[in-house]
Amino acid sequence: KQFRGQHTMVKILLIGSGGREHALAWKLAQSNKVERVFVAPGNGGTQRGAKLFNVPIHTTSFEGLAKFAQDNGVDLIVVGPEQPLVDGAVEYFKKTGIPAFGPTSKAAIIESSKAFSKDFMKRHGIPTATFETFKDPSKALEYLNSKDATSFVFKADGLAAGKGVILPESLEEAKEAIDQIMVSKEFGAAGDSLIIEERLNGPEISVFAFSDGYTVTPLAPSQDHKRVGEGDVGLNTGGMGAFCPSNIATKELMNEIKTRVLQPTIDGMRREGRPFVGLLYAGLLVDQKKGIQVLEYNCRFGDPETQAVLLLLETDLYEIMLACVEGRLDSIQVNSNPSLYAVNVVIASGGYPSNYQKGKVISGLEKLIEREGVTVFHAGTALDKSGNVVTSGGRVLNVVATGKSLEEAIDSANAAASEISFEGSFFRKDIGRKALQGMKEEKSQSVTYREAGVDIDSGNSLVERIKPFTKATARLGSDAIIGGFGGLFDLKPLGFKDPILVSGTDGVGTKLMIAQKVGAHSTIGIDLVAMSVNDVLAHGAEPLFFLDYFACGKLEVSTAADVIKGIAQGCKDSGCALIGGETAEMPGLYGPGEYDLAGFAVAVVEREKMLPKMVQTGDVLIGLPSSGIHSNGYSLVRYLVEKKSGLSYEDAAPFAPEKKLWEVLLTPTKLYVKSVLAALRTESNIKAVAHITGGGFTDNIPRVFGGQNVSAHIQLNSWPLPPLFKWLQGLGNISNEELLRTFNCGIGLVIVVSSDDVEGVLKSLRENGETPFTLGKLQDRSDGPEMVYNGEFQ
């Protein structure tokens, strides 16, 4: 089925009723491609959003859910809880022609059977604790008698709502655990088998990762708090809170997790005929001796970690899910906010995780609706007949707060949670505190480079984020893989006989200041590439590779990634590889939000085809239109806009009211590589190419004369002066002479060609998408000026 979502607004059916589902619905509804999110059956919070609608159908009623989806034009079904996944929800919906996000039952076994998952890890060399599996309680007891019971963990094999794990502190407690799981069947059929596992020591982390069956993309790591009481005491629960990102999950550790755990898991499941498509949850422990170890897998988003993780996710969740279902996750860049922390505090019913009462009226929710940095997700809530929000479960609400530090997020979440009340309510006030204390202790022990203002982890994060962009620029001679000490390019496969290398370097000038002022960074990188590759093109050379330099006071990863994505696009459009660059974070040298750019292009040309060649009287000048101002003259542009126009950059452009002024001014510099190289490869006698940059017509065209006693005679009415330049000229009462020496005036590249070859060159340029203009001719200079302008602008 082709998704209607590829062309129109989509409808999503989300199955589930907990805090996880409320968070998923909230995040999906943020997509500008999503019209509405139906939640079945939902809760007291999932029917309150602008795009959210509850549907009174149980999660196990596949037939009813499928019929609803078909009747209401649902484009994608998202399965939240594990039980429907294990029961085959995804296969059922696919058979009815409705795509679904989540693993099939064959893949969901990675959660539904701990025995399977442990054996699977053993088969594929994925690090996990040693274990034994038992189906007979007497055999389990016999095994225990010769061991130290406190060195083991006891796990029910099947699904137990996150509660089927017991850590005994004595032999008696160990025997009781066997009885609870296998004899008394406190966890039902989940206790048909028992895993007795080596107990590990170290902090735990949770890592979510999207997968399309091949690619695996992790989200920001998190940590949850399972015990019901503060200080991690009391009974195990489904989770009393979580925070994200985890302070122990360094960049190096995350790379190890992806390499040793996540990718081998996805590859192994596929090889065993169980391709995993959806969200894989890896519960991990960093053992003091063994390093990273897998404790468990889940086949869906974890609760309560999801609520914190999604608050930091910047990428459109619907787009990610769609990419997973369509098998193209490698085309999506998944980003989380690197500057924030999120803390989720669970408010629970009195008596949880044992017996508790329902129907308690909840107060205080209205106080938090507009609270900045705070989001409340409903878990065990419903609406009574009077419209009151009441409790309907053990874990009732998730109060999630963000902050620039973990401490700020913790304090904000606790303060907000304290404003909500119902009879018997309680919550842990120490969610994240242990990690915070560890961070403070580390901070007191040593000073880091980060404290001085240079964040190496952010730099590494940027490199990982831009690798897909640079890889897309690969060409013959380079694989465009970055991260080494130098960029490599192999000239031999290109087959040049007598090659000359041509290099060029440039920046973007104060055009950057407009981009920084309005926060638009996605095209400025194209400018950087264009300024250098258009220069080397003036020597008839084909661009081979490009390097960039990005300097800032504080590295904002998302901004830098936007810039470099533009650089990669410019390289791709020019046929050159982006093989390296430098990111320089220099606190104090640049102000907040400021950055500067430099670019370096290297090109190649056969010696006999180098430009410029000798020009002469009678040669014709052909002009190629610019896309706008390009990247020169912006100091004057900014002066005119900010001092003379009375406009802001956010105002509509007077000469193009359908666009904002900044949109016009930031139009990227045009790339001429492909069209001009095509013309150079014809039999036509192109003698020179002039890139119209700083100095405009007046200073750039004479650069190709090569000492010949000629002058360029330009007819100003031979091309239309674009409205932007007319507006600038009128705004500053700028003379034609000043305009022609400052701006490109609508012509970004000038080609000098023999008069006999004009038609051939014009034909080639038109066939390659250009609209060339014949500007004038070269004439004998005598003692006159190098540039002569005749007539007036159109």
C-alpha positions in Angstrom: 0.0 0.0 0.0 1.2 3.5 -0.8 0.7 5.8 2.2 -1.6 8.7 1.6 0.7 10.4 4.0 3.2 10.8 1.2 0.9 13.4 -0.3 -1.8 14.4 2.2 -2.5 14.7 5.9 -2.6 11.4 7.6 -4.7 9.6 10.3 -3.0 7.4 12.9 -4.6 4.8 15.1 -2.5 4.3 18.3 -3.3 1.2 20.4 -2.9 1.5 24.2 -4.1 3.4 27.2 -1.0 4.2 29.4 1.3 7.1 30.0 3.5 5.7 27.2 0.6 6.0 24.7 -0.3 9.5 25.8 3.3 10.5 25.2 3.4 8.8 21.8 0.1 10.4 20.8 1.3 13.8 21.9 4.5 13.5 19.9 2.8 12.1 16.8 0.3 15.0 16.9 3.1 17.5 16.6 3.8 16.4 13.1 2.5 18.8 10.5 1.7 15.8 8.3 -0.7 14.3 10.9 -4.4 15.3 10.8 -5.5 13.3 13.8 -4.5 10.5 16.2 -7.1 8.0 17.4 -6.2 6.3 20.6 -7.8 3.0 21.5 -8.9 2.8 24.2 -6.9 5.8 25.5 -7.3 7.5 28.9 -8.4 10.7 30.5 -5.5 12.6 28.9 -5.5 11.3 25.4 -8.9 12.8 24.5 -7.9 16.4 25.5 -5.4 17.3 22.7 -6.4 19.2 19.6 -5.7 16.3 17.3 -6.4 13.4 19.8 -9.5 11.3 19.9 -10.3 8.3 22.1 -11.8 5.2 20.6 -13.6 2.8 23.0 -12.1 -0.4 21.6 -10.0 -2.8 23.6 -6.4 -3.5 22.6 -7.1 -7.2 22.1 -10.0 -6.6 19.7 -8.0 -6.8 16.5 -11.2 -7.2 14.4 -12.8 -4.1 15.9 -9.6 -2.1 15.6 -9.1 -3.1 11.9 -12.7 -2.2 11.1 -12.5 1.2 12.7 -9.2 1.9 10.9 -10.8 0.9 7.5 -14.0 2.9 8.2 -12.1 6.0 9.2 -9.3 6.1 6.6 -6.5 5.4 9.0 -3.1 5.4 7.2 -0.9 3.9 9.9 -1.5 1.8 13.1 1.0 2.2 16.0 0.9 -0.6 18.5 1.9 0.6 22.0 1.8 -2.3 24.5 3.7 -5.6 24.2 0.7 -8.0 24.5 -1.0 -7.1 21.2 2.4 -7.3 19.5 3.1 -10.8 21.0 -0.5 -11.8 20.0 0.1 -10.9 16.3 -1.5 -7.5 16.0 0.9 -6.3 13.2 0.4 -9.4 11.1 -3.4 -9.1 11.5 -3.5 -5.5 10.4 -1.2 -6.1 7.5 -3.5 -8.8 6.2 -6.3 -6.2 6.1 -4.1 -3.9 4.1 -3.3 -1.4 6.9 0.4 -0.8 7.6 1.4 -1.0 11.3 4.5 0.1 13.2 5.8 -2.6 15.5 7.4 -6.0 15.3 5.5 -9.2 14.2 4.8 -11.8 16.9 7.8 -13.8 15.5 10.0 -10.9 16.4 8.2 -9.9 19.6 9.3 -13.1 21.1 12.5 -11.3 22.0 10.4 -9.8 24.9 7.8 -12.5 25.4 10.3 -15.2 26.2 13.4 -14.4 28.3 14.6 -17.9 27.6 14.5 -17.2 23.9 16.3 -13.9 24.3 19.0 -15.3 26.5 19.6 -18.2 24.1 19.5 -15.7 21.2 22.2 -13.5 22.8 24.3 -16.6 23.4 24.0 -17.7 19.8 25.0 -14.3 18.5 27.8 -13.3 20.9 25.8 -10.4 22.5 27.2 -9.7 26.0 24.8 -10.8 28.8 25.0 -12.5 32.2 25.5 -16.3 32.4 22.3 -18.1 33.1 20.4 -21.3 33.4 16.8 -22.1 32.4 14.4 -24.3 34.4 11.0 -25.7 33.7 10.9 -27.9 36.9 11.0 -26.0 40.2 12.7 -29.0 41.9 15.6 -28.8 39.5 15.8 -25.0 40.2 16.0 -25.7 44.0 18.6 -28.4 43.5 20.7 -25.9 41.4 20.4 -23.4 44.2 21.6 -25.7 47.0 25.2 -25.6 45.7 25.3 -21.9 45.1 25.3 -18.5 46.8 21.7 -17.5 46.3 22.5 -13.8 46.7 24.7 -13.9 43.6 21.7 -14.6 41.3 18.7 -12.8 39.8 15.4 -14.8 39.3 13.3 -14.0 36.2 9.9 -15.2 35.0 10.3 -16.3 31.4 7.2 -14.6 29.9 5.5 -11.2 30.1 5.0 -9.9 33.6 4.3 -6.2 33.2 7.9 -5.4 34.2 7.5 -7.1 37.7 8.7 -10.6 37.1 12.3 -10.0 38.4 13.3 -10.9 41.9 16.7 -10.2 43.6 16.9 -12.4 46.7 19.0 -11.3 49.7 19.1 -14.8 51.2 18.7 -18.5 50.4 15.2 -18.4 51.9 14.2 -15.5 49.7 15.6 -17.3 46.7 13.5 -20.4 47.5 10.5 -18.1 47.9 11.2 -16.6 44.5 11.1 -20.0 42.9 7.8 -20.7 44.6 6.3 -17.3 43.6 7.2 -17.7 40.0 6.8 -21.4 39.2 4.5 -22.8 41.9 2.1 -20.1 43.0 2.2 -18.6 39.5 2.0 -15.0 40.8 2.9 -13.9 37.3 0.7 -16.4 35.5 1.9 -18.3 32.5 5.0 -16.1 32.5 6.3 -18.4 35.2 6.1 -21.6 33.2 9.9 -21.3 32.9 12.4 -19.7 35.2 15.7 -18.1 34.3 18.3 -18.0 37.1 20.9 -15.4 36.0 24.2 -14.2 37.3 23.8 -11.0 39.3 25.8 -8.1 37.9 26.9 -5.0 39.6 26.8 -1.5 38.1 24.4 1.2 36.9 21.6 0.4 34.5 20.6 2.3 31.4 17.8 2.0 28.9 18.4 2.5 25.2 15.6 2.7 22.6 16.4 2.1 19.0 14.3 2.4 15.8 14.8 -0.3 13.2 13.5 -1.2 9.8 15.0 -4.7 9.9 18.4 -3.6 8.7 19.3 -0.1 10.0 19.2 0.6 13.7 19.1 4.1 15.1 19.3 4.7 18.9 17.6 7.5 20.8 19.0 9.4 23.7 19.8 6.9 26.6 17.7 7.1 29.8 17.5 5.6 33.3 14.4 4.4 35.1 13.7 3.8 38.8 11.9 0.5 39.4 11.6 0.3 43.2 8.5 1.9 44.8 10.4 3.8 47.6 12.9 6.5 47.7 16.4 5.3 47.9 15.5 2.4 45.6 13.8 0.4 48.4 10.6 -1.6 48.4 8.8 -3.7 45.8 9.6 -3.6 42.1 7.1 -1.6 40.0 6.5 -0.9 36.4 8.6 2.2 37.0 8.3 5.2 39.3 10.2 7.7 37.1 13.0 8.2 34.6 15.4 10.8 33.4 17.2 11.4 30.1 19.9 11.5 28.9 21.8 9.1 31.2 25.0 10.7 32.5 26.9 7.4 32.2 26.2 6.8 28.6 29.1 8.5 27.0 29.6 8.8 23.3 32.1 6.0 23.4 29.7 3.8 25.4 26.8 4.5 23.0 29.0 3.6 20.0 29.9 0.3 21.8 26.2 -0.4 22.5 25.3 0.1 18.9 28.2 -2.0 17.7 28.1 -4.9 20.2 24.4 -5.0 21.1 21.9 -3.2 18.8 23.2 -3.9 15.3 24.0 -7.6 16.1 20.5 -8.0 17.6 18.8 -6.6 14.4 21.1 -8.6 12.2 20.6 -11.8 14.2 16.8 -11.5 14.2 16.8 -11.0 10.5 19.1 -14.0 9.8 16.8 -16.2 12.0 13.8 -15.3 9.9 12.4 -12.9 12.5 13.1 -9.4 11.0 12.6 -6.8 13.7 10.8 -3.6 12.5 9.7 -1.2 15.1 11.2 0.1 18.4 13.7 -2.2 20.2 14.3 -1.5 23.9 17.6 -2.7 25.4 17.8 -2.8 29.1 21.5 -2.6 29.9 23.9 -2.7 32.8 27.5 -1.4 32.9 29.2 -4.1 35.0 32.3 -3.0 37.0 34.2 -6.0 35.6 32.5 -7.1 32.4 31.4 -3.8 30.9 28.2 -3.5 29.0 25.7 -6.4 29.5 22.2 -6.9 28.2 19.6 -7.5 31.0 16.6 -7.7 28.8 14.9 -6.8 25.6 11.5 -5.2 25.1 9.8 -5.1 21.7 8.2 -1.7 22.3 8.7 1.7 23.9 9.4 1.4 27.6 7.4 3.1 30.3 8.2 5.5 32.1 11.4 6.2 30.0 9.4 7.1 26.8 7.8 10.1 28.4 11.2 11.6 29.1 12.9 10.5 25.9 10.2 11.9 23.6 10.4 15.3 25.2 14.0 15.6 23.8 13.3 14.1 20.4 13.5 16.8 17.7 12.8 14.7 14.6 9.2 14.1 13.4 8.1 10.8 15.1 5.7 10.0 12.4 8.4 10.4 9.7 10.6 8.0 11.7 7.9 5.4 12.0 7.0 5.7 8.4 10.6 5.2 7.4 10.8 2.1 9.5 7.7 0.6 8.0 8.8 1.4 4.5 12.3 0.0 5.0 14.2 3.3 4.6 15.3 4.3 8.0 18.8 5.0 6.7 17.3 8.1 4.9 16.2 9.7 8.2 18.4 11.7 10.5 17.1 11.1 14.0 18.0 13.9 16.4 17.5 14.7 20.1 18.0 18.0 21.8 21.6 17.8 23.2 21.2 20.9 25.4 18.3 19.7 27.7 17.6 17.1 30.3 14.1 15.6 30.9 12.8 14.0 34.2 9.6 12.0 34.5 8.1 11.7 38.0 5.3 9.1 38.3 2.4 9.9 40.7 0.9 6.7 41.9 -2.2 5.5 43.8 -1.8 4.7 47.5 -1.1 1.0 47.9 0.7 0.6 44.5 2.2 -1.8 43.4 -0.1 -4.0 45.5 -3.8 -3.2 46.1 -5.1 0.3 45.5 -8.4 2.0 45.0 -9.7 3.7 41.9 -12.1 6.6 41.2 -10.2 9.2 43.2 -10.8 12.8 41.9 -7.6 14.4 40.8 -7.0 18.1 41.4 -4.3 20.6 40.3 -3.9 19.5 36.7 -5.2 22.9 35.4 -2.3 24.7 37.1 0.2 23.0 34.9 -1.5 23.4 31.5 0.6 26.5 30.6 3.6 25.7 32.8 6.7 26.3 30.6 8.9 23.2 30.4 6.4 20.9 32.1 4.2 18.3 30.4 1.7 16.0 32.2 1.0 12.6 30.6 -1.9 10.6 31.8 -1.5 6.9 32.6 -4.2 5.5 34.9 -6.9 8.1 34.5 -10.4 8.3 33.2 -13.3 10.8 33.2 -16.3 10.3 35.5 -19.9 11.1 34.7 -19.3 14.7 35.9 -16.3 15.2 33.7 -13.8 15.0 36.5 -10.4 13.4 35.9 -10.3 10.4 38.2 -7.8 7.6 39.0 -8.2 4.3 37.2 -4.8 2.6 37.7 -1.8 2.2 39.9 0.5 4.6 38.1 -1.8 7.5 37.5 0.2 10.5 36.0 3.6 11.3 34.6 4.9 14.7 35.3 7.7 15.4 32.9 9.9 18.5 33.1 12.9 19.7 31.0 15.8 21.8 32.1 19.2 22.9 30.9 20.7 20.9 33.8 19.6 17.6 35.4 19.1 19.4 38.7 16.9 22.1 37.1 14.7 19.4 35.5 14.5 17.4 38.7 13.5 20.4 40.8 10.9 21.5 38.1 9.3 18.0 37.9 9.1 17.7 41.7 7.6 21.2 42.1 5.0 20.5 39.4 4.1 17.0 40.8 3.6 18.5 44.3 0.8 20.7 42.9 -1.3 17.7 41.9 -3.2 15.7 44.5 -5.7 13.0 45.0 -6.5 10.8 48.0 -3.6 8.5 48.8 -1.3 9.9 46.0 2.5 9.6 46.4 5.6 10.0 44.2 9.3 9.6 44.6 11.2 12.9 45.0 14.6 11.3 44.3 14.2 10.5 40.6 17.6 11.3 39.0 19.1 12.4 42.4 21.6 9.6 42.5 22.9 10.4 39.0 23.0 14.1 39.9 25.1 13.4 43.0 27.5 11.3 40.9 27.8 14.2 38.4 28.5 16.7 41.2 31.2 14.4 42.7 32.8 14.0 39.3 32.7 17.8 38.9 34.3 18.4 42.3 37.1 15.9 41.5 38.5 17.5 38.3 38.1 20.4 35.9 37.2 19.5 32.3 37.7 21.1 29.0 33.9 21.4 28.8 33.9 23.6 31.8 36.2 26.0 30.0 33.6 26.2 27.2 34.7 23.5 24.8 32.5 20.5 24.6 34.3 17.6 22.9 31.2 15.4 23.1 29.2 17.9 21.2 31.9 18.0 18.5 31.8 14.2 18.3 28.0 14.3 18.2 28.2 16.7 15.3 30.6 14.4 13.4 28.2 11.5 13.8 25.2 13.6 12.8 26.8 14.8 9.6 28.3 11.5 8.4 25.2 10.6 6.3 25.4 14.1 4.7 29.1 13.7 3.7 28.6 10.1 2.6 26.0 11.2 0.1 28.7 13.3 -1.7 30.8 10.3 -2.5 32.1 10.3 -6.1 34.7 8.5 -8.3 38.0 9.0 -6.4 36.5 9.4 -2.9 34.2 7.6 -0.6 33.6 10.8 1.4 34.1 9.1 4.8 35.1 11.6 7.4 36.6 11.2 10.9 40.3 10.6 10.0 43.2 13.0 10.3 43.0 13.9 6.6 40.7 13.5 3.6 41.8 11.2 0.8 41.2 11.5 -2.9 42.5 9.1 -5.6 43.1 10.9 -8.9 44.1 7.8 -10.9 40.6 6.5 -11.7 39.7 9.8 -13.4 42.1 9.0 -16.2 43.7 12.4 -16.6 46.8 12.5 -18.8 48.5 15.7 -17.7 46.4 17.0 -14.8 46.8 20.4 -13.1 45.2 20.8 -9.7 43.3 24.1 -9.1 42.5 25.2 -5.5 40.1 27.9 -4.3 39.1 29.2 -0.9 36.4 31.6 0.2 33.9 32.5 2.9 30.3 33.8 2.9 31.0 37.3 4.4 28.4 39.1 6.4 25.5 37.3 4.7 26.1 35.0 7.7 24.9 37.8 10.0 21.5 37.8 8.4 21.3 34.0 8.7 22.2 34.2 12.4 19.8 37.0 13.0 16.8 35.1 11.7 18.0 31.6 12.6 18.0 30.2 9.1 21.1 28.1 8.6 20.1 25.5 6.1 21.3 27.1 2.8 24.3 29.1 3.9 26.5 26.1 3.4 25.5 26.0 -0.3 26.8 29.6 -0.5 30.1 28.5 0.9 30.6 25.7 -1.7 29.4 27.9 -4.6 31.9 30.7 -3.8 34.9 28.3 -4.1 33.7 25.9 -6.9 32.6 28.8 -9.1 36.1 30.3 -8.7 37.9 27.1 -9.7 35.5 26.7 -12.6 36.9 29.9 -13.9 40.0 27.9 -14.7 38.0 25.3 -16.6 38.5 22.8 -13.8 36.2 20.1 -12.5 35.7 20.3 -8.7 37.0 17.1 -7.0 36.7 17.6 -3.3 35.8 20.2 -0.6 36.8 20.9 3.0 35.1 23.3 5.4 36.0 25.3 8.5 33.3 26.1 11.0 34.3 28.4 13.9 32.0 29.4 16.8 32.1 30.5 20.4 29.8 27.7 21.6 29.0 24.7 19.4 25.2 24.4 18.9 25.1 20.9 17.2 21.7 21.5 15.5 22.9 24.8 13.9 26.2 23.4 12.8 24.5 20.3 11.4 22.1 22.5 9.4 25.1 24.4 8.0 27.1 21.4 7.0 24.0 19.7 5.6 23.9 22.7 3.2 27.6 22.3 2.5 27.0 18.7 1.6 24.1 19.6 -0.7 26.3 22.2 -2.5 29.0 19.6 -2.9 26.5 17.0 -4.2 25.1 19.5 -6.7 28.7 20.4 -7.8 29.8 16.8 -8.2 32.5 17.1 -5.6 33.1 15.1 -2.4 33.0 16.6 1.0 36.0 14.8 2.5 36.7 16.7 5.7 36.5 19.8 7.8 37.3 21.5 11.0 35.0 22.6 13.8 36.6 25.1 16.1 34.9 26.0 19.3 36.5 29.2 20.7 34.8 30.6 23.8 35.1 34.4 24.1 36.1 34.9 20.4 32.6 34.7 19.1 29.4 35.8 20.8 26.3 33.6 21.5 24.9 32.2 18.3 27.7 33.6 16.1 29.8 31.5 13.8 32.1 31.9 10.8 32.8 29.8 7.8 35.6 29.1 5.3 35.6 26.7 2.5 38.4 25.1 0.4 37.8 23.5 -3.0 40.3 21.5 -5.1 39.6 20.8 -8.8 41.4 19.3 -11.8 41.9 20.2 -15.4 44.0 18.9 -18.3 47.0 21.3 -18.8 46.0 22.0 -22.4 42.4 22.9 -21.4 43.3 25.4 -18.7 41.5 28.8 -18.6 41.9 31.6 -19.2 43.2 31.3 -22.8 44.4 34.4 -24.7 41.4 36.7 -25.4 41.3 39.1 -28.3 39.3 41.9 -29.9 36.0 40.6 -31.2 35.4 38.0 -28.6 31.9 37.9 -27.2 30.8 38.1 -23.6 28.0 35.7 -22.5 26.3 36.2 -19.1 24.6 33.6 -17.0 21.9 34.8 -14.6 22.5 34.9 -10.8 20.1 33.6 -8.2 20.2 36.8 -6.3 22.9 38.8 -4.5 25.0 35.6 -4.0 27.5 36.2 -1.3 29.1 39.6 -1.9 28.0 43.1 -1.0 26.1 42.2 2.2 27.7 44.9 4.4 26.0 47.4 2.1 22.8 45.3 2.0 22.6 45.2 5.7 23.3 48.9 6.0 20.5 49.7 3.6 17.9 47.4 5.2 18.7 48.2 8.8 19.4 51.9 8.4 17.5 53.1 5.4 14.5 50.9 4.7 12.5 51.0 7.9 11.9 47.3 7.5 12.8 44.2 9.5 14.1 41.0 7.9 10.8 39.3 8.9 8.8 41.8 6.8 7.5 41.0 3.3 10.0 42.0 0.6 8.6 45.1 -1.1 9.5 43.8 -4.6 8.3 40.2 -3.8 5.5 40.4 -1.2 4.9 36.7 -1.3 8.2 36.2 0.5 9.8 37.6 3.6 12.8 39.9 3.0 15.2 37.5 4.7 14.1 34.6 2.4 15.0 36.6 -0.6 18.3 37.9 0.8 19.4 34.4 1.9 18.7 32.8 -1.5 21.8 30.6 -2.0 24.5 31.4 -4.5 24.0 29.7 -7.8 26.2 26.8 -8.8 27.4 26.9 -12.4 29.5 23.8 -12.4 27.4 21.3 -14.4 26.2 23.6 -17.1 29.5 25.3 -17.7 31.5 22.0 -17.7 29.1 20.7 -20.2 29.8 23.7 -22.5 33.5 23.3 -22.0 33.4 19.7 -23.1 31.9 20.7 -26.5 34.1 21.7 -29.5 33.3 25.4 -28.9 36.3 27.7 -28.2 35.5 29.0 -24.7 38.5 31.3 -23.8 37.7 32.5 -20.3 35.2 32.4 -17.5 34.8 35.2 -14.9 33.0 34.6 -11.6 31.3 37.9 -10.6 32.1 38.1 -6.9 33.4 40.9 -4.8 34.1 43.9 -7.0 31.2 43.1 -9.3 31.6 43.4 -13.1 34.1 46.2 -12.9 36.8 44.3 -11.0 36.2 40.7 -12.0 35.9 40.6 -15.8 39.3 42.3 -16.4 40.9 39.4 -14.4 40.7 37.2 -17.4 42.3 39.6 -19.9 45.8 38.2 -19.3 47.6 41.4 -20.1 45.9 41.9 -23.5 45.1 45.4 -24.5 41.4 45.0 -24.6 38.3 46.4 -22.9 34.9 44.9 -22.3 32.0 46.9 -23.8 28.8 45.9 -21.9 25.3 46.8 -23.0 23.4 47.3 -19.8 20.0 46.8 -21.5 21.1 43.3 -22.7 19.6 41.6 -19.6 16.9 42.6 -17.1 18.1 44.1 -13.8 16.3 42.0 -11.2 13.8 43.9 -8.9 16.0 43.2 -5.8 18.8 45.2 -7.3 16.5 48.0 -8.5 15.1 48.2 -4.9 18.6 48.4 -3.4 19.7 51.0 -5.9 16.7 53.2 -5.2 16.9 52.7 -1.4 20.5 54.0 -1.4 20.4 56.3 -4.5 23.3 54.1 -5.7 24.9 55.1 -9.1 25.2 52.5 -11.8 29.0 52.6 -11.5 28.8 51.8 -7.7 26.2 49.1 -8.3 28.3 47.4 -11.0 31.4 47.5 -8.8 29.6 46.1 -5.7 27.0 43.5 -6.9 26.6 41.0 -9.7 23.5 42.9 -10.9 21.8 39.7 -11.9 24.7 38.1 -13.8 26.8 35.7 -11.7 29.2 34.3 -14.4 30.6 35.7 -17.6 32.0 33.5 -20.4 34.3 34.9 -23.0 34.0 33.0 -26.3 35.3 33.4 -29.9 32.7 35.1 -32.1 32.6 32.0 -34.3 31.5 29.7 -31.4 28.8 31.9 -29.8 25.8 29.9 -31.1 27.3 26.5 -30.1 28.0 27.7 -26.6 24.6 29.3 -26.2 23.0 26.0 -27.4 24.9 23.9 -24.9 24.1 26.3 -22.1 20.4 26.3 -22.9 20.4 22.5 -23.1 21.8 22.4 -19.6 19.2 24.6 -18.1 20.7 28.1 -18.4 19.2 31.3 -19.8 22.3 33.0 -21.3 22.5 36.6 -22.4 24.9 38.1 -24.9 26.3 41.1 -22.9 28.7 42.7 -25.4 32.2 42.3 -26.9 35.9 42.8 -26.3 37.3 45.8 -28.2 40.7 47.4 -28.6 41.4 49.3 -25.4 43.9 51.9 -26.6 44.2 54.2 -23.6 40.6 53.9 -22.4 39.2 52.1 -19.4 39.0 48.3 -19.1 35.3 48.3 -18.6 32.9 50.4 -20.7 29.1 50.4 -19.9 26.7 51.5 -22.6 23.0 52.3 -22.3 20.8 51.9 -19.3 19.5 49.0 -17.3 16.2 47.5 -18.3 
